[in-house]
Amino acid sequence: MDSVIRPRKLVPAADLEPVQRPTREEAMEAVRTLIAWAGDDPRREGVLDTPKRVVDAYAEWFEGYQADPAKELSRTFEDVQGYDDIVMLRDIEVESHCEHHMAPFLGKAYVAYMPTNRVVGISKLAKVVEIFARRLQTQETMTQQIADAITDSLRPAGVAVLIDAAHQCMTTRGVHHRHVSTITTQFTGVFKTDPTLRQRFLDFVNRK
């Protein structure tokens, strides 16, 4: 008899059955379980309504799963009157949750693109950031996703994205280092190939 313990073959995510979304009551029961696991009594008056509040909060924090960034960027305008320079939004609020600990990370996003023959309403750029932020994320992945979404929908000459955020999974647990922020960047097209243009973007980021 073969007594060797063999590693289990991992099934590619694409081959797995779709996850069935739990009911609201099942989600609330999971919160009660966590309260009990933490050492409290989920029947205690102070936490009796906590499961409802947590589920409501999760519905808001993770509403990005129900939104489509491509749809937000689908309405474009081709009458740009010859404009051929950077379009940039600064200081877009980022409120997201780390996929490793489900702890918040908070910061700012800076997004720019170099239009070719069409532009999009500037609020849509902020909406794209919000959609990806309202999912379980790593900051690195989110930075890439924002750049990819703008590239795929607008076909610009280039895209630049910078996110500066503080992660509470680092400040409130683990190493407990406060006042530390993480910066991630993604440059495509002319922002990647032209150092002068890239520096202009970074100068705009740092402008007070």
FENDA-V108523 format. One record per helix or strand of 3 or more residues. SS is the DSSP state (alpha for helix, beta for strand). FROM is the first residue (numbers start at 1). TO is the last residue. If there is no record, write none. Layout:
SS	FROM	TO
SS	FROM	TO
This chain:
alpha	13	15
alpha	24	38
alpha	45	47
alpha	50	61
alpha	63	66
alpha	69	72
beta	86	98
beta	104	114
alpha	122	133
alpha	139	154
beta	158	167
alpha	168	171
beta	182	189
alpha	190	193
alpha	195	206
